[in-house]
Amino acid sequence: MKRRTGLISLLIVCMLAVTACGSASPAANPSSAPAAASESPLPSSDATMDELQPEPGAELVYWDKKDAFSEYAVQEFEKKYNVKVTLEEVMFWETVGRLITDGPAGTGADVFVAGADQLGPNVNSGLFLPNDYFAEETTNISVKSALDAVTVDGILYGYPRNIESFMMYVNKDIVKDAKLDTWDDLKAFAKKYNDIPNNKYGLFYETNNLLYNYSFMAGYGAYIFGNNGTDKNDIGLNNEGAVKGMEFYRSLKEILPVASSDLTEDVKVSLFEQGKVGIILDGIWNLGRYKSLPFEVGIIQMPKMPGGVDPKPYASVPAYFVSSYSKYPNASKLFAHFMTTKEMQLKNYEMRGVLPAYAGIENDEKLESDDIIQVFAKHVANAEMLPVIPEVQYFFQNITPVLEQIWNGADIRSTLDKAVADMKANIAAAQ
């Protein structure tokens, strides 16, 4: 599965999860009831963090990408706490779906990585133990928006790992010193460089992917849910800002005159790696891949749209979570906390190139000379986190088809009105 579609795929998983919970949730299966949050002691006001001790004989199963960083982290934790950890490769967009079935069966992970946008739709399933013991420390060390992304109804569940969003990558051999302060500048560059018959483009990206295109709507004032993403009855996806954002979105067709169905990630990556595209939009997760290309790759912030308005992207937060089915909740909490210490988040940056969710870490000497991370940090500072309420699934379900319709010429106002009406109907039907 491509990371490009990760966020959307996560929501699909969540939808399946909500359906599945009717038979697989702990509440519906008392014989497989998960560990209660109260099994680990809450810290008293004078408690110290090292008071939490792993259960005797604790052994943990940990689901994450199996790479050098994960293996290094497991080894360091085992040395520090003398707790064996078995690393199993389950990608973060698959973990919640797996846990729904493997948790009750006793074969699930104790600690797993998941996108924060999986939390809201599944929190009522009882899969997640709250981050209670380390709540204060996690709050003190984490970027606030990342904390908000792993908090539901005032309860902190996750241990934020890093922040993910997309970036605007440029082939410096093609772009050279082109002025790219505004989208008008970018359009001028693209018109000059485009050679469509020979598959050469100034700009190339997936126009049917909300990850990128919601930025234009939100920049002009659209929003998914009101009250900081918590009010499912207040949908701002057909307001004046949304219409204006979609008008701008469609204006990009003048420099990318291609059917949406042909603007795929595979084509984008292939053309960029062949040196045929000046600028692409892609996730930070492909940064390492692009660093090894035979030409110099840089990143820039999204240019300003007409009116001097900045696009407003959304971002996601992969985080560590402790399974409610864990037999060793104390050891699991210690492991999740250990993975989010500054030392481990810096190591994660060094080995994976990701932007940690540790507050202010971009000012650390190890990151301050990294131009790409510095640009990305500014990018996510303007980003909004996906709402964590379950109804966010209907945003992807109803708005994604709108993109292709509008790209192909549909009336913007009526198309958005219908999509929002359908979204409200879905929400009402689910209540």
Secondary structure per residue as TSV (DSSP state, phi and psi in degrees):
chain	resnum	aa	ss	phi	psi
A	1	M	-	360.0	134.8
A	2	K	-	-78.8	141.6
A	3	R	G	-63.4	-26.0
A	4	R	G	-52.0	-41.5
A	5	T	G	-96.8	13.6
A	6	G	H	-55.7	-49.4
A	7	L	H	-63.0	-43.5
A	8	I	H	-67.0	-40.5
A	9	S	H	-63.2	-34.9
A	10	L	H	-61.2	-40.4
A	11	L	H	-68.4	-34.3
A	12	I	H	-63.0	-43.5
A	13	V	H	-58.5	-41.2
A	14	C	H	-63.9	-39.7
A	15	M	H	-61.7	-43.4
A	16	L	H	-63.7	-36.5
A	17	A	H	-64.6	-44.1
A	18	V	H	-59.7	-40.6
A	19	T	H	-65.8	-42.8
A	20	A	H	-69.4	-25.0
A	21	C	H	-62.6	-20.4
A	22	G	H	-59.7	-28.8
A	23	S	H	-114.5	-18.3
A	24	A	H	-111.2	-5.4
A	25	S	S	-70.4	151.3
A	26	P	G	-54.5	-38.6
A	27	A	G	-62.7	-31.5
A	28	A	G	-87.9	-3.5
A	29	N	-	-138.2	75.4
A	30	P	G	-57.6	-29.6
A	31	S	G	-66.7	-20.0
A	32	S	G	-114.0	30.8
A	33	A	-	-56.1	135.6
A	34	P	-	-76.0	170.9
A	35	A	-	-63.7	138.9
A	36	A	-	-80.9	148.2
A	37	A	G	-58.4	-26.7
A	38	S	G	-75.9	-4.8
A	39	E	G	-65.9	-25.7
A	40	S	S	-101.5	137.0
A	41	P	-	-69.2	139.4
A	42	L	-	-76.9	139.6
A	43	P	-	-70.6	136.4
A	44	S	-	-78.1	172.2
A	45	S	T	-62.0	-26.2
A	46	D	T	-106.9	13.9
A	47	A	-	-74.5	156.5
A	48	T	-	-113.6	155.3
A	49	M	G	-64.4	-25.7
A	50	D	G	-81.8	6.8
A	51	E	G	-75.8	-25.0
A	52	L	-	-72.8	124.4
A	53	Q	-	-115.8	142.8
A	54	P	-	-66.4	150.0
A	55	E	-	-65.2	143.9
A	56	P	T	-56.1	132.0
A	57	G	T	75.8	11.6
A	58	A	-	-61.9	137.1
A	59	E	E	-135.5	133.5
A	60	L	E	-114.2	147.8
A	61	V	E	-109.8	130.9
A	62	Y	E	-124.8	124.3
A	63	W	E	-101.7	120.8
A	64	D	E	-166.5	176.1
A	65	K	-	-63.2	134.3
A	66	K	-	-90.1	95.3
A	67	D	S	-140.3	-174.0
A	68	A	H	-62.1	-37.2
A	69	F	H	-68.0	-46.7
A	70	S	H	-59.7	-43.4
A	71	E	H	-66.3	-39.3
A	72	Y	H	-62.7	-45.7
A	73	A	H	-63.1	-41.2
A	74	V	H	-62.1	-44.1
A	75	Q	H	-61.8	-41.9
A	76	E	H	-66.8	-39.6
A	77	F	H	-65.8	-43.2
A	78	E	H	-60.8	-39.5
A	79	K	H	-67.4	-38.2
A	80	K	H	-76.6	-39.3
A	81	Y	H	-112.5	-3.7
A	82	N	-	55.6	39.7
A	83	V	-	-119.1	124.3
A	84	K	E	-73.6	135.6
A	85	V	E	-126.3	125.6
A	86	T	E	-100.2	118.0
A	87	L	E	-88.4	123.0
A	88	E	E	-119.3	134.0
A	89	E	E	-79.9	105.6
A	90	V	-	-133.0	117.4
A	91	M	-	-67.1	153.2
A	92	F	T	-65.2	-22.5
A	93	W	T	-83.9	-2.4
A	94	E	T	-109.4	-12.6
A	95	T	H	-64.8	-45.8
A	96	V	H	-63.9	-43.8
A	97	G	H	-59.4	-40.3
A	98	R	H	-67.8	-40.1
A	99	L	H	-67.1	-28.9
A	100	I	H	-59.0	-36.0
A	101	T	H	-97.6	-38.5
A	102	D	H	-78.7	-26.1
A	103	G	H	-61.4	-57.0
A	104	P	H	-60.7	-28.3
A	105	A	H	-79.5	-7.6
A	106	G	T	79.7	15.7
A	107	T	-	-116.5	11.7
A	108	G	S	-85.7	177.4
A	109	A	-	-78.3	155.4
A	110	D	S	-84.9	-39.0
A	111	V	E	-130.8	137.9
A	112	F	E	-146.8	159.3
A	113	V	E	-100.9	135.4
A	114	A	E	-146.1	156.0
A	115	G	E	-69.9	141.2
A	116	A	G	-59.6	-26.1
A	117	D	G	-72.7	-4.9
A	118	Q	G	-87.0	-15.2
A	119	L	H	-68.3	-54.5
A	120	G	H	-56.0	-51.1
A	121	P	H	-64.5	-16.7
A	122	N	H	-120.1	1.9
A	123	V	G	-63.7	-32.9
A	124	N	G	-74.6	-9.3
A	125	S	G	-75.9	-13.3
A	126	G	T	78.2	21.4
A	127	L	-	-77.1	-25.7
A	128	F	E	-108.3	129.4
A	129	L	E	-82.1	137.2
A	130	P	-	-60.9	148.9
A	131	N	-	-82.9	84.4
A	132	D	-	-95.4	-51.4
A	133	Y	T	-63.8	-38.9
A	134	F	T	-102.3	18.4
A	135	A	H	-58.0	-46.1
A	136	E	H	-65.4	-43.8
A	137	E	H	-68.4	-40.9
A	138	T	H	-60.5	-41.0
A	139	T	H	-63.3	-39.3
A	140	N	H	-71.1	-28.1
A	141	I	H	-102.4	-10.7
A	142	S	B	-101.7	151.8
A	143	V	-	-60.0	134.0
A	144	K	H	-59.0	-43.4
A	145	S	H	-62.6	-32.0
A	146	A	H	-69.8	-38.5
A	147	L	H	-62.0	-45.8
A	148	D	H	-58.7	-33.5
A	149	A	H	-71.2	-19.1
A	150	V	T	-116.0	24.7
A	151	T	E	-123.0	130.0
A	152	V	E	-127.4	127.7
A	153	D	T	51.4	39.4
A	154	G	T	79.5	2.1
A	155	I	E	-105.2	123.2
A	156	L	E	-81.2	125.0
A	157	Y	-	-109.5	-41.1
A	158	G	-	-98.4	171.9
A	159	Y	E	-121.1	95.7
A	160	P	E	-57.2	132.5
A	161	R	-	-99.4	-54.9
A	162	N	E	-157.9	172.8
A	163	I	E	-114.2	132.9
A	164	E	B	-121.9	138.0
A	165	S	-	-158.0	-163.9
A	166	F	E	-111.7	170.6
A	167	M	E	-138.7	167.3
A	168	M	E	-103.9	103.2
A	169	Y	E	-86.4	141.5
A	170	V	E	-126.4	140.8
A	171	N	E	-85.7	107.0
A	172	K	H	-66.5	-24.0
A	173	D	H	-68.4	-28.4
A	174	I	H	-92.4	-47.7
A	175	V	H	-71.9	-37.2
A	176	K	T	50.3	-121.1
A	177	D	T	-106.8	25.9
A	178	A	-	-58.8	140.2
A	179	K	-	-76.5	124.5
A	180	L	-	-133.3	38.5
A	181	D	S	-73.5	-30.7
A	182	T	B	-130.5	166.9
A	183	W	H	-67.7	-26.7
A	184	D	H	-63.9	-39.6
A	185	D	H	-61.4	-44.8
A	186	L	H	-65.1	-41.2
A	187	K	H	-62.1	-40.0
A	188	A	H	-62.9	-41.9
A	189	F	H	-62.4	-46.4
A	190	A	H	-63.6	-42.9
A	191	K	H	-60.2	-36.2
A	192	K	H	-73.2	-35.3
A	193	Y	H	-89.2	-30.6
A	194	N	-	-50.4	134.8
A	195	D	B	-142.1	74.9
A	196	I	G	-57.0	-45.7
A	197	P	G	-56.8	-27.0
A	198	N	G	-104.5	20.2
A	199	N	T	57.4	38.0
A	200	K	B	-111.4	127.9
A	201	Y	E	-132.7	143.1
A	202	G	E	-72.7	-39.4
A	203	L	E	-132.9	138.3
A	204	F	E	-146.3	129.6
A	205	Y	-	-163.4	173.7
A	206	E	-	-84.7	109.4
A	207	T	T	-79.2	-6.6
A	208	N	T	-105.5	21.2
A	209	N	-	-111.3	118.4
A	210	L	H	-63.0	-26.4
A	211	L	H	-50.7	-41.1
A	212	Y	H	-91.0	-41.7
A	213	N	H	-85.2	-19.0
A	214	Y	H	-61.9	-25.9
A	215	S	H	-54.4	-39.3
A	216	F	H	-71.3	-39.3
A	217	M	H	-66.1	-49.3
A	218	A	H	-65.0	-33.2
A	219	G	H	-59.8	-34.4
A	220	Y	T	-94.0	6.2
A	221	G	T	114.7	2.5
A	222	A	-	-72.7	158.8
A	223	Y	B	-151.0	156.5
A	224	I	S	-77.1	-60.1
A	225	F	S	-131.5	144.5
A	226	G	H	-74.3	179.5
A	227	N	H	52.2	53.4
A	228	N	H	58.5	38.5
A	229	G	H	80.3	14.9
A	230	T	T	-109.5	-13.1
A	231	D	B	-100.9	100.3
A	232	K	T	-67.8	-15.5
A	233	N	T	-89.2	-5.8
A	234	D	-	-115.3	97.6
A	235	I	-	-109.2	125.7
A	236	G	B	-112.7	41.2
A	237	L	S	-102.5	6.1
A	238	N	S	-134.6	23.9
A	239	N	S	-81.7	-177.9
A	240	E	H	-60.4	-36.5
A	241	G	H	-64.9	-38.7
A	242	A	H	-65.0	-43.0
A	243	V	H	-62.5	-45.4
A	244	K	H	-64.2	-39.1
A	245	G	H	-63.3	-40.5
A	246	M	H	-71.0	-30.5
A	247	E	H	-63.8	-42.5
A	248	F	H	-66.2	-43.2
A	249	Y	H	-53.7	-48.6
A	250	R	H	-68.5	-24.9
A	251	S	H	-65.2	-18.3
A	252	L	G	-72.2	-12.8
A	253	K	G	-64.5	-22.0
A	254	E	G	-66.8	-22.5
A	255	I	T	-110.2	-4.4
A	256	L	-	-138.2	68.2
A	257	P	-	-79.0	66.2
A	258	V	S	-133.4	145.3
A	259	A	-	-63.5	141.7
A	260	S	G	-54.7	-38.8
A	261	S	G	-63.0	-20.0
A	262	D	G	-95.0	-6.0
A	263	L	-	-94.7	71.4
A	264	T	-	-98.2	164.1
A	265	E	H	-64.9	-41.5
A	266	D	H	-58.8	-44.2
A	267	V	H	-65.7	-42.9
A	268	K	H	-58.6	-52.5
A	269	V	H	-62.5	-42.1
A	270	S	H	-62.4	-47.5
A	271	L	H	-65.1	-38.6
A	272	F	H	-65.8	-43.0
A	273	E	H	-69.7	-23.1
A	274	Q	T	-81.3	-3.9
A	275	G	T	78.2	27.4
A	276	K	-	-106.3	-0.1
A	277	V	E	-128.2	133.9
A	278	G	E	-77.4	-42.3
A	279	I	E	-139.3	135.8
A	280	I	E	-132.9	158.8
A	281	L	E	-102.9	128.8
A	282	D	E	-158.4	163.3
A	283	G	E	-73.3	157.3
A	284	I	G	-64.2	-20.7
A	285	W	G	-66.1	-14.5
A	286	N	G	-99.1	8.3
A	287	L	H	-58.5	-47.3
A	288	G	H	-59.2	-39.2
A	289	R	H	-62.6	-42.7
A	290	Y	H	-78.0	-20.4
A	291	K	H	-66.2	-22.2
A	292	S	T	-94.6	6.4
A	293	L	S	-72.1	157.2
A	294	P	S	-76.1	4.3
A	295	F	S	-127.3	160.7
A	296	E	-	-78.0	127.5
A	297	V	E	-109.0	129.9
A	298	G	E	-122.2	176.0
A	299	I	E	-130.3	152.1
A	300	I	E	-133.3	159.5
A	301	Q	-	-74.6	156.3
A	302	M	-	-59.4	129.7
A	303	P	-	-64.8	163.8
A	304	K	B	-74.1	144.1
A	305	M	B	-88.1	172.3
A	306	P	T	-52.1	138.2
A	307	G	T	91.8	4.4
A	308	G	T	72.0	25.4
A	309	V	B	-95.3	133.9
A	310	D	-	-83.5	134.4
A	311	P	-	-58.2	150.2
A	312	K	-	-121.7	98.7
A	313	P	-	-76.9	164.8
A	314	Y	E	-106.1	160.0
A	315	A	E	-133.3	164.2
A	316	S	B	-130.6	159.6
A	317	V	-	-126.8	103.5
A	318	P	E	-67.2	134.5
A	319	A	E	-139.6	160.6
A	320	Y	E	-86.8	139.3
A	321	F	E	-131.7	151.9
A	322	V	E	-103.8	130.3
A	323	S	E	-72.3	138.1
A	324	S	T	-67.1	-16.9
A	325	Y	T	-88.2	-2.7
A	326	S	-	-62.6	136.7
A	327	K	S	-80.0	-12.4
A	328	Y	-	-128.7	68.0
A	329	P	H	-63.2	-33.9
A	330	N	H	-67.1	-48.6
A	331	A	H	-62.1	-36.9
A	332	S	H	-65.4	-42.9
A	333	K	H	-65.4	-38.6
A	334	L	H	-61.5	-40.1
A	335	F	H	-68.4	-46.1
A	336	A	H	-60.7	-40.9
A	337	H	H	-66.4	-43.0
A	338	F	H	-57.4	-38.5
A	339	M	H	-68.9	-18.1
A	340	T	T	-107.3	8.9
A	341	T	S	-64.8	159.1
A	342	K	H	-58.4	-40.4
A	343	E	H	-58.6	-45.7
A	344	M	H	-74.1	-33.9
A	345	Q	H	-68.8	-35.7
A	346	L	H	-65.4	-40.2
A	347	K	H	-65.0	-37.1
A	348	N	H	-61.8	-41.4
A	349	Y	H	-62.3	-46.8
A	350	E	H	-62.9	-37.3
A	351	M	H	-95.1	-23.5
A	352	R	H	-118.7	-15.8
A	353	G	-	76.6	19.0
A	354	V	-	-89.4	162.1
A	355	L	E	-90.0	112.5
A	356	P	E	-64.3	158.3
A	357	A	-	-91.4	13.8
A	358	Y	B	-80.7	123.2
A	359	A	T	-58.7	127.0
A	360	G	T	77.2	7.1
A	361	I	G	-69.0	-20.2
A	362	E	G	-64.5	-15.0
A	363	N	G	-90.7	-4.4
A	364	D	S	-64.8	147.3
A	365	E	T	-59.8	-25.1
A	366	K	T	-75.0	-21.6
A	367	L	T	-109.1	-21.7
A	368	E	T	-67.4	-19.9
A	369	S	T	-95.6	2.1
A	370	D	-	-90.1	100.4
A	371	D	H	-60.7	-38.2
A	372	I	H	-67.2	-45.3
A	373	I	H	-63.3	-37.4
A	374	Q	H	-64.3	-42.0
A	375	V	H	-65.2	-41.5
A	376	F	H	-65.6	-38.5
A	377	A	H	-60.4	-39.1
A	378	K	H	-68.3	-36.4
A	379	H	H	-61.2	-49.4
A	380	V	H	-75.5	-18.8
A	381	A	H	-64.4	-24.9
A	382	N	T	-97.4	4.3
A	383	A	-	-88.1	158.5
A	384	E	E	-113.4	146.3
A	385	M	E	-82.4	147.9
A	386	L	-	-60.4	139.5
A	387	P	-	-57.4	150.0
A	388	V	-	-102.2	0.8
A	389	I	S	-74.7	150.7
A	390	P	G	-57.0	-30.4
A	391	E	G	-68.2	-6.0
A	392	V	G	-63.0	-22.4
A	393	Q	H	-59.4	-31.2
A	394	Y	H	-76.4	-17.7
A	395	F	H	-63.2	-51.6
A	396	F	H	-66.5	-40.8
A	397	Q	H	-62.9	-38.6
A	398	N	H	-100.4	-28.8
A	399	I	H	-90.7	-29.9
A	400	T	H	-55.4	-46.1
A	401	P	H	-63.8	-23.5
A	402	V	H	-60.9	-34.8
A	403	L	H	-60.6	-50.0
A	404	E	H	-65.5	-38.2
A	405	Q	H	-61.2	-45.9
A	406	I	H	-70.6	-39.9
A	407	W	H	-57.3	-34.5
A	408	N	T	-89.3	6.0
A	409	G	T	111.3	3.9
A	410	A	-	-63.7	154.2
A	411	D	-	-64.6	127.1
A	412	I	H	-69.0	-49.8
A	413	R	H	-58.8	-53.8
A	414	S	H	-67.3	-31.5
A	415	T	H	-66.8	-43.4
A	416	L	H	-68.5	-40.0
A	417	D	H	-58.8	-44.3
A	418	K	H	-65.7	-41.8
A	419	A	H	-62.5	-41.5
A	420	V	H	-69.7	-37.8
A	421	A	H	-61.6	-42.5
A	422	D	H	-64.0	-38.5
A	423	M	H	-64.2	-42.7
A	424	K	H	-65.3	-37.8
A	425	A	H	-65.0	-40.0
A	426	N	H	-62.2	-42.2
A	427	I	H	-66.2	-43.0
A	428	A	H	-64.0	-39.9
A	429	A	H	-66.7	-26.6
A	430	A	H	-82.2	-11.8
A	431	Q	-	-80.7	360.0
